[in-house]
Amino acid sequence: MGKKRNMAKDATILTFVRCVTMLVSIIQTMILTRTLSKTNYGTYSQAVLLISFLSPFFSMGLENAINYFFNKSESIEIRKIYINTIFAISLTAGLLCGLMIIILRMHIGLYFDNPLIVPLTGYIAFRPCLQNLIALYQPIYISSGYVKTIAIRNLFISLMQIIIVGGISCFLNNISIVLCLLLLLDIFQLIYFAAIYRKREFKISVLQSDFSLSGEILKYALPMLFSLSVGTISANIDKLMISGLMSVEDYALYSNVSKELPFSFIAGSFTAVVTPFIVKYINNGENSKFKELWACYLEIGYRVTWPLCFAALVFAPELIEVLYSGLYLSREGIIVFRLYTITAMFRFTYFGIVPTAMGRTDIIMKYSILGCMINLILNYPMYYVMGMPGPAFATIISMIIPSFLYFRASAKLVQVHVLDVLVPKKIIILIFKMLLAGVLSKVIVSIFNNIAVNVFFTLLMGCLIIFIVIFGTDYKTIKSLIKYMNKEG
């Protein structure tokens, strides 16, 4: 934190890389949905669900703890002790997760009613451990000013993933080999991060941990873990239910149309680089700087995220066909896709950024539990009433209520009125522009479709019209917000 940092530049780098990473994920899905049968793709998706569901539970909330304890102290020796201990706790939890998956592999196959997933557990058992350890390095690298290193690593890994998934699925069509190579790729990433940080800063060693600090670390991290776990349950309860109650083929459809697309990458990137500064401003009592930075961060988030989501909402059928092929195009699938696009609009910010910066993890825990309970209560009834779209509706409702309460609690903590950082007039104008752009794009596209119908051309032209109308009129505003971020950095 001692050297001059360019927040907007760091965020731009991370945004670009996250965009590439998400694009790679989309390309992987496009390849797999066209090369694998629905049964094989559904099995692969179940394996990925298992990894993504268990990883947060065994992360112990330590990624947030790294950010908090690293930026809390200026002493390198103190940082080293805390970091070593955090890595040791993460490694222990990850190994327990791997053993649990191996021991319960037959039960996992019975739950999914899919014997094909049982032999794959050996390749996915320890990936949550590896991914959680890798995730601990990101806040350290960002706080140390090595955002470009993160960028280079992510670009390389993304390219390798395309080669592995594309090559194996096209020529060998073997899910086991794909998962095995992805496991080896995770091991390589961990070794790379450890070696580079050791060379530039200091060696991170779990053998030099101070477990007397575990109590202090876990006191901060466990409420974060609880919140993260609750959020993971809330985010995946619909997928777990669909995969348990429906066929593997139906889950293949649902896993695609509910897949996160790169709409919130801007907000995620800015959150990563803004959080250390928000921690610093709040701890130093620089309230005016914090208020301006928070307002700027929120505005950039919704000005970029919402138009992207809106374009996908308007041209949902075309986007599904381009991404996943016509095989996954159905009425229920389109509805679920649109509902999840609306859910993505609420990811324009990390709602717990203020309580996290102030160490008030109890607030994060409380509202995370509330959101999860709403989702759990509504999920099953809405599924039986509405079918496949029901759980997606439940997810939206479970996000809206806690989001409102988060803002209210955050504003009280820092004694800032919500309307000072989230100006209704600006939001209303943006919504009006989106509606206008949507109508205009539909009219123009329909005229061209009367001449010749091409799905890719329709999608491209429609989205471009929306982006030109909205981003063209918002260009100066976004530019001034980025300029402010540069100044603050």
Buried (B, 14 or more C-beta within 10 A) or exposed (E): EEEEBBBBBBBBBBBBBBBBBBBBBBBBBBBBBEBBEBBBBBBBBBBBBBBBBBBBBBBBBBBBBBBBBBBBEEEEEBBBBBBBBBBBBBBBBBBEBBEBBEEEBEEBBEBBEBEBBBEBBBBBBBBBBBBBBBBBBBBBBBBBBBBBBBBBBBBBBBEBBBEBBBBBBEEEEEBBBBBBBBBEBBEBBBEBBBEBBEEEBBEBBBEBBEEEBBEEBBEBBBBBBBBBBBBBBBBBBBBBBBBEEBBBEBBBBBBBBBBBBBBBBBBBBBBBBBBBBBBBBBEEEBEEBBBBBBBBBBBBBBBBBBBBBBBBBBBBBBBBBBBBEEBBBBEBBBBBBBBBBBBBBBBBBBBBBBBBBBBBBEBBBBBBBBBBBBBBEBBBEBBEEBEBBBBBBBBBBBBBEBBEBBBEBBBEBBEBEBEEBBBEEBBEEBEEBBEEBBEBBBEEBEEBEEEEEEBEBBBBBBBEBBBEBBBEEBEEBBEEBBEBBEEBB
